[in-house]
Amino acid sequence: MPITITIAAVRAADPLGYGLDRLWKVVGYRYVEDEPIALYVPSPDDVDYVLWLLGRVCGEEGRWLGQRFACDVAEHVLPIFERQYPGDSRPRMAIETTRAWMEGAATDEEQQAAEAAVWKRAPEGWREGEVDALSAWAAAAWAATVTPEAGLGFVAPRVVVSRAVTAVREKAGPWLKARAEKKERRWQMDRLNELLKE
């Protein structure tokens, strides 16, 4: 069932109006205060805002969807890291354990241990200038960072999105950075829209 929001809920989550101003740009002015609005991402530039809505406005269901999306995004760029550090399985294990934890197949302790392991230290043998691999590693680490508290569920997914974009942009090289970034942002938008429709 698609996730819905209301103007009243956005107003309550952000009394200063940032969220509401942005919402008008995304959905237009055609809704009344308590009318349900199906959440979707109209452009790649709106992924960050929709993640904010999921974490701040959509309750526990939205926070779980944001966490799931963070795992998908991190896993999408993880091969960049694994090609340079094939012996370091901590990022993949952290993502897999977080997914299992979300499905009830891993305990809180197992998830926390996987999260702690990936954050414990940078990749073994990391070399200066490997921004692409380090960004992919950071995306995985942030995807495993569970922030179920109300109001904080949007933090980790937004950082994952940013790190993933950096990873693909830096991997692409100087002439193809803009193209690689655009492609990654489009993939993120499409994936988040798929999850929002489930």
Secondary structure, 3 states (H helix, E strand, C coil): CCCEECHHHHHHHCCCCHHHHHHHHHHCCCCCCCCCEECCCCCHHHHHHHHHHHHHCCHHHHHHHHHHHHHHHHHHHHHHHHHHCCCCCHHHHHHHHHHHHHCCCCCHHHHHHHHHHHHHCCCCCCCCCCHHHHHHHHHHHHHCCCCCCCCCCCHHHHHHHHHHHHHHHHHHCCCCHHHHHHHHHHHHHHHHHHHHHC
